[in-house]
């Protein structure tokens, strides 16, 4: 954080110096106790959730084939997505 001082325009350096002198020690004391959760190098969220995504795709594909890809109401939408899900299932009617 201290390296940012070199990037600040000269008229603003006094404010940055005051912040580091009075505020930064307090803020740093509070935030230093929290360890950030940094993913290991070479891993991505896709790698972590790949099996879940594949299972969800297969489940949704099976359910869509069961209704012959015809979604004509909220009851059909619930058949496809399933019950007890966190996501809110809703339908919007568009007027053309």
KEBA-585458 format. One record per residue (C-alpha): residue number from 1; residue in one letter; x, y, z. Coordinates in Angstrom, 1 decimal. Layout:
# residues N
+-----+---+--------+--------+--------+
!   k ! r !      x !      y !      z !
+-----+---+--------+--------+--------+
! NUM ! A !      X !      Y !      Z !
...
+-----+---+--------+--------+--------+
# end
This chain:
# residues 96
+-----+---+--------+--------+--------+
!   k ! r !      x !      y !      z !
+-----+---+--------+--------+--------+
!   1 ! X !    0.0 !    0.0 !    0.0 !
!   2 ! X !    2.8 !    2.4 !    0.7 !
!   3 ! X !    4.1 !    2.0 !   -2.9 !
!   4 ! X !    1.1 !    4.0 !   -4.0 !
!   5 ! X !    2.6 !    7.2 !   -2.7 !
!   6 ! X !    4.9 !    7.4 !   -5.8 !
!   7 ! X !    1.8 !    7.3 !   -8.0 !
!   8 ! X !    0.0 !   10.1 !   -6.3 !
!   9 ! X !    0.2 !   13.6 !   -7.7 !
!  10 ! X !    2.3 !   16.0 !   -5.6 !
!  11 ! X !   -0.6 !   18.2 !   -4.5 !
!  12 ! X !   -2.3 !   15.1 !   -3.0 !
!  13 ! X !    0.8 !   13.6 !   -1.2 !
!  14 ! X !    0.1 !   15.5 !    2.0 !
!  15 ! X !   -3.2 !   13.9 !    2.4 !
!  16 ! X !   -1.7 !   10.4 !    1.6 !
!  17 ! X !    1.0 !   11.0 !    4.2 !
!  18 ! X !   -1.6 !   12.0 !    6.8 !
!  19 ! X !   -3.6 !    8.9 !    6.0 !
!  20 ! X !   -0.6 !    6.6 !    6.4 !
!  21 ! X !    0.5 !    8.4 !    9.6 !
!  22 ! X !   -2.9 !    8.4 !   11.4 !
!  23 ! X !   -5.2 !    5.9 !    9.6 !
!  24 ! X !   -3.1 !    3.1 !    8.0 !
!  25 ! X !   -1.7 !    1.7 !   11.2 !
!  26 ! X !   -5.3 !    1.3 !   12.6 !
!  27 ! X !   -6.7 !   -0.1 !    9.4 !
!  28 ! X !   -3.7 !   -2.4 !    8.9 !
!  29 ! X !   -4.1 !   -3.8 !   12.5 !
!  30 ! X !   -7.8 !   -4.7 !   11.7 !
!  31 ! X !   -7.2 !   -6.2 !    8.3 !
!  32 ! X !   -3.9 !   -8.0 !    9.0 !
!  33 ! X !   -5.7 !  -10.6 !   11.1 !
!  34 ! X !   -7.8 !  -11.7 !    8.1 !
!  35 ! X !   -6.1 !  -14.0 !    5.7 !
!  36 ! X !   -7.3 !  -13.6 !    2.2 !
!  37 ! X !   -8.5 !  -16.7 !    0.4 !
!  38 ! X !   -6.3 !  -16.8 !   -2.6 !
!  39 ! X !   -6.7 !  -19.7 !   -5.0 !
!  40 ! X !   -3.6 !  -21.8 !   -5.7 !
!  41 ! X !   -1.8 !  -20.8 !   -8.9 !
!  42 ! X !   -3.0 !  -22.8 !  -11.9 !
!  43 ! X !   -6.5 !  -23.4 !  -10.6 !
!  44 ! X !   -9.6 !  -21.5 !  -11.6 !
!  45 ! X !  -13.2 !  -21.5 !  -10.5 !
!  46 ! X !  -14.0 !  -23.6 !  -13.6 !
!  47 ! X !  -11.7 !  -26.3 !  -12.4 !
!  48 ! X !  -13.3 !  -26.3 !   -9.0 !
!  49 ! X !  -16.9 !  -26.5 !  -10.3 !
!  50 ! X !  -16.4 !  -28.5 !  -13.5 !
!  51 ! X !  -18.1 !  -31.7 !  -12.2 !
!  52 ! X !  -21.0 !  -29.8 !  -10.8 !
!  53 ! X !  -21.5 !  -27.9 !  -14.1 !
!  54 ! X !  -21.4 !  -31.1 !  -16.1 !
!  55 ! X !  -24.0 !  -32.8 !  -13.8 !
!  56 ! X !  -26.3 !  -29.7 !  -14.0 !
!  57 ! X !  -26.0 !  -29.6 !  -17.8 !
!  58 ! X !  -26.9 !  -33.3 !  -18.0 !
!  59 ! X !  -29.8 !  -33.0 !  -15.6 !
!  60 ! X !  -31.2 !  -29.9 !  -17.5 !
!  61 ! X !  -30.7 !  -31.6 !  -20.8 !
!  62 ! X !  -32.6 !  -34.7 !  -19.7 !
!  63 ! X !  -35.5 !  -32.6 !  -18.3 !
!  64 ! X !  -35.7 !  -30.5 !  -21.5 !
!  65 ! X !  -35.8 !  -33.6 !  -23.7 !
!  66 ! X !  -38.6 !  -35.0 !  -21.4 !
!  67 ! X !  -40.8 !  -31.9 !  -22.2 !
!  68 ! X !  -39.7 !  -31.9 !  -25.8 !
!  69 ! X !  -38.1 !  -28.4 !  -25.3 !
!  70 ! X !  -41.6 !  -26.9 !  -25.0 !
!  71 ! X !  -41.8 !  -24.5 !  -22.0 !
!  72 ! X !  -45.3 !  -23.2 !  -22.0 !
!  73 ! X !  -45.8 !  -22.2 !  -18.4 !
!  74 ! X !  -44.3 !  -21.9 !  -14.9 !
!  75 ! X !  -45.3 !  -25.5 !  -14.1 !
!  76 ! X !  -43.2 !  -26.7 !  -17.0 !
!  77 ! X !  -40.3 !  -24.5 !  -16.0 !
!  78 ! X !  -40.5 !  -26.0 !  -12.5 !
!  79 ! X !  -40.4 !  -29.5 !  -14.0 !
!  80 ! X !  -37.2 !  -28.6 !  -15.9 !
!  81 ! X !  -35.4 !  -26.8 !  -13.1 !
!  82 ! X !  -36.6 !  -28.8 !  -10.2 !
!  83 ! X !  -38.1 !  -27.8 !   -6.8 !
!  84 ! X !  -36.3 !  -26.6 !   -3.7 !
!  85 ! X !  -33.8 !  -24.6 !   -5.6 !
!  86 ! X !  -32.2 !  -21.4 !   -4.4 !
!  87 ! X !  -32.7 !  -19.6 !   -7.6 !
!  88 ! X !  -36.1 !  -18.0 !   -8.2 !
!  89 ! X !  -37.9 !  -19.5 !  -11.1 !
!  90 ! X !  -40.1 !  -17.1 !  -12.8 !
!  91 ! X !  -41.7 !  -16.4 !  -16.2 !
!  92 ! X !  -42.1 !  -13.1 !  -17.9 !
!  93 ! X !  -44.7 !  -12.6 !  -20.5 !
!  94 ! X !  -43.5 !  -10.4 !  -23.4 !
!  95 ! X !  -46.1 !   -8.6 !  -25.4 !
!  96 ! X !  -45.2 !   -8.4 !  -29.1 !
+-----+---+--------+--------+--------+
# end
